[in-house]
Amino acid sequence: MQARVDRNEETGHSRRVVKYIGFLAYLATGLVSLLGGLLFVPRLWLVPLWGGWLVGLWVAHQLMLRGSLWVLATAPIALAALWAYVTAGWAMWGWVVEDLPFGVR
């Protein structure tokens, strides 16, 4: 006897897995933001960077709970925001290597 599998159940399971993958990918950007921020951003400017990441974490969590596939876009957006923040800091605010912690050169 063969069991019938409803297509909606397959789609629901796949969608659940995909939204968890998206949320975990966003969590991984937190590590990049933490380490990248420590290496490339002066200490005072870390507060808005990490605060923005925490707001993004809340948004990603809400998207995951609602089952939205937009959660997949949160990780690339977080990485693009980190890149833009560091680039703007170097270009507009004159961050230089001597201002950075750990003597990064």
N, C-alpha and C positions, 0 to 999 in steps of 0.2 A: 504494500500500500504506500502510495506516495503522498507526502504532505504538500499542501498548496502553500505557497508563500505569496502573500499579498505584496504587490509592487510598492505600495505606500510604506510598508514596514521596511523594505530594503532601502528605500530612499530616506526614511527617517533615521535609520541606523547610520547610513553613510553621512548624512548631514550632521548628526551628532558627533561623529568622529572628526569630521572636517572642522566643526566649530571649536572643538577642544584643541586640535592641532593649531588653529589660528590663535587661540588664547595662549598656548604654550610658546608659540613663536613670538608673541608680544612680550611674554615674560623673559625670553632670551634677549630681547632688545634692552631689557633693564640691565643685564650684565654688561652689554656693550656700552650703554649710557653711563653706567657707573664707572667702568674702567676707562672708557674714552674721555669721560668728563674729568676724571682725576688726572689724566695725562695731558689733555689739551686745553683745559679751561681753568682760569684762575679760580681760587677757592671761593671768593665772593660771588662769582657768577654761577656757581654750581646750584645754588638754591632755586633759581627759576628753572634751570634745566631739569633737576630732579622733581620739582613740583609739577612741571608740565608732564613728566613721565607718569607721575602718580595720578594725575587727572586722566591721562590716556589709559591707565590701568583700570580705572573705574569705568570708563567708556567701553573698553574691551570686555570687561566683565558683564556689563549690562547687555551688550550685543550678544555675548555668548548665552546669557540666560534667556534672551528673547529668541534665540535660534537663528539670528540673522547671519547670513554669510558675509556681511560687511566686516565681520571680525577678522577675516583674512586680510583686509586692507590695513589693519592697525599696525602691524609690524613694519611693512614698507614705509608707511607714513612716519612712524617713530624714527626710523633710520634716516629718512630724508630730513626730518626736523632736526635731528642731531647734527647732520652734515651742514645744514643751513645755519644753525646756531654757531657752530665752530667757525665756519667760513665768515659769517658776518662779524663775529668777534675779532677775527684777525684783520679783516678789511676795515671795519668801521670804528672799532674801539681800540685798535692798535695793540691787541694782545701780542706779546713777544715771548720768545722762549725763556728769557730770564725771569718773566713773571710767573712761569708755571712751576708747580710743585715737583719735587723729586729731582730737580736739576736736569730735566729732559732737554736734550739738545738734538 
